[in-house]
Amino acid sequence: MADRHTYPGRMSRSTPAATGGISRRIRSALGREAKGLLHAGPPSMHLMAPVGPEVPGDAWAQQVLDLCMRIGEVLLSSGESADETTQTMLRVATVSGLANVDVDITFTSITMCCHRGMAAAPVTSMRLVRYRSLDLTRLQVVAEIIDAVEGGRLDVQGASGALTDAVTARHPYPRWVATAGWAGLAGSVALMLGAATVTALAAFLVTGLIDRTGRLLTRRGLPAFFQQVIGGMLATGSTLALFALGAFPPGTQPSLVVAASITVLLSGMSVVGSVQDAISSYYVTAAGRVVEIALLSAGLLTGVVFGLKIGLAFGLQLEVAGELPTGIGQLGISVVAAAVAAAGFALAGYARPRSLLAAALAGAAGWGTYEVLTQFASLGPVAATGAAAIVVGAASGLLRRGGGVPPLVVTLAGITPLLPGFTAYRGFYQLAVEGVAGGLVTVTVALGIGLALAAGVAFGDFLTRPHRTPVADPAPDAGPQ
């Protein structure tokens, strides 16, 4: 009994001690905060640190800069954003022993400078990037080289040799396989929009013709603007010719052939990269990409409208398809078609088989999200596209944590089914047939969809990509001399 009476007493005597401990911790925390208010804080911006006493030699600095510049050229020409390209080049330079470097990217040029303080003159290198090349296998090989350099498994000389082998290697598939990928993309987009089988087959054949013609024109050095004009004319003219020959049975929608072909022609534009550059404060590069997109879009508009005008002169008119079909059955078909379309884009970009599966999953997830939001949540096309793009961007950000598939594959392939090819054709048709006012409104909606698509991908990628701490400066004498 005595023990039971003394036990509560001990508890009551220990309570003030516990309360006092909590009070002391609170007073200590407040004291630290008060002292922090009275002392100057660290600098808000890390400026260039002094270099020395030993600095990298000319030969070593040039070797590292050359490796970084070649890596940046591959990334930028493949459609990677300027911010990601810059950060990758800085990381490779840092692990290779060059701490004080600057990178400047202006859409068609890359400049990199290694500062060596007052002990030696800076080493600067510049490279022009005048071409755009979609080779997703090469991009993946370069990503593996970067990982090996950062992991210490490959030195600068070894990485330079491996990079040379990567950029000079032949494509993993024959060129006709890439053409089949583009054609399959168009046919799948037509099915995704509710087209009949004969319409999807026509989209497959027309897009194959456009791709082969574009390859021939590229060999002749024709500028991209005129290639877009010819591509738009071929898409419209070929469909009109098939329509005049009676290739489309009654009840089919031949205009979906043009819409699918426009989607393919839009897929090569760096819409996502332009928005990512603008968000990351690379305004000059973003402005260059925007001008390129505007010019190529104007060429596509010119070709489609010109083709429609020629058809009207011969009494042929490709009226825009009505409301797209909905329902659970069509939802399942469209999601599968979106997966095939995304995989077709990745195949056209010479992606590896593993990347094809990742692209298909991203395309299905993005289009499935869009369909659910538009059919069951009554969301508008712009908002639904932005939400679906966030899903694609989130998948891309997760792959940056080491998924074994280049994130750019998921980004580019996943958004392809969401491109506003159908809306763009509706606007082009209205401009050619119905009047300028209605056409401009519809074209503006298509532009809004494209902007929502790019912004959603950038936001989703930002939410899920791994957080990188600022690159720490190595010791002043780092790197071979």
Secondary structure, 3 states (H helix, E strand, C coil): CHHHHHHHHHHHHHHHHHHHHHHHHHHHHHHHHHHHHHCCCCCCCCCCCCCCCCCCCHHHHHHHHHHHHHHHHHHHHCCCCHHHHHHHHHHHHHHCCCCCEEEEECCCEEEEEECCCCCCCCEEEEEECCCCCCCHHHHHHHHHHHHHHHCCCCCHHHHHHHHHHHHHCCCCCCHHHHHHHHHHHHHHHHHHCCCCHHHHHHHHHHHHHHHHHHHHHHHCCCCHHHHHHHHHHHHHHHHHHHHHCCCCCCCCCCHHHHHHHHHHHHCCCCHHHHHHHHHCCCHHHHHHHHHHHHHHHHHHHHHHHHHHHHHHHCCCCCCCCCCCCCCHHHHHHHHHHHHHHHHHHHHHCCCCHHHHHHHHHHHHHHHHHHHHHHHCCCCCHHHHHHHHHHHHHHHHHHHCCCCCCCHHHHHHHHHHHHCCHHHHHHHHHHHHHHCHHHHHHHHHHHHHHHHHHHHHHHHHHHHHCCCCCCCCCCCCCCCCC
